[in-house]
């Protein structure tokens, strides 16, 4: 899915044009080295490659997705999402 970016759990303010993503709260909170301060989570700033079909995008993790149901769900900015799918799909 995609979301409107802003101040993320990593303490970084992003915009909808940034190539970033939020990972599920379950994954974010259980990442090795995570503490009660989300700004210090070692996953913050890590880059991942997400693939859908034949398209892929590289994004930095800067946020935590409280609404993501699956442990490996990812929420993208609109700019990042459109690199792999049309916004009209909503969820891929």
N, C-alpha and C positions, 0 to 999 in steps of 0.2 A: 504494500500500500504506500501511499505518500501522505505527507502532513505539512502543515505550515510551520516552518522553522522559527526559532526564537532563541531564548536563553535555554541551553540544554543542560542535562544533568552533569556534564563534564565542566560546567562553568564557562562555556564558550557561547557567545551570541552568534548565531548563523542567520542567513537569509535563504529564501526559497531558491536562489540561484546557486548556492553553494553545493558542492558535490560531497554531501555528507549523508549519514544515516543514523537512525536510532535502532538499537538492538533490543530484543525482548528484555523485560525486567528480570525474568528468570535467569537469562544468560548473563546479563550485566551484573546482577547481584551475586552470582556464584563464580564470577571470573576470578581466577587465582590472584590473590593479593588485594581483592576488593575490601574496602573498609566501610564504616558508617558514613564516611564523607565521599559522596559520589564524584566530587571534583578530583579526587586522588586515585580513582580507579585506573589500574594499569591499561585497561582496554581503550581508554580515551586517547584519541589520535591515531589509533591503529588503522591501517588501511586494509580493506577487504575487496575482493572481486566478487560481484554478484552476477549471475548468469541466468537468463531466461530465454529459452530457445537458442538462437544463434547469436543473440546480442548479450553484451556484458558491459559492466560499468565498474570503475574503481571508486570507492568512496571511503571517507574517513569516519570512524565512529566518534560521535560527539554528543550522543544523547541516549536516553533510556526510554523504551517504549512500554509504558504501563498498560496500554490497551492491546498489546500483542499477545495473542492466546498461546501460540506455540513457542517452545523454547528457542527455536532457531528463526523465528519471524523477524523481519527487518522492515522498518518504515523509512522511506526515502524522502528527500526533498522532491518537489515536482521536477526540477531540472535533472536530477539523477534518475528518477523513475522513467522519464521520457526517453532516456538513453536505452532502456530495455523493453519498454512497452508503451502503448498509448494510454494517456490518462483516463480515457473512457472505460478502460478495463477495470480500473480501481484496485483490484487485488489480483496478483498473479502468483 
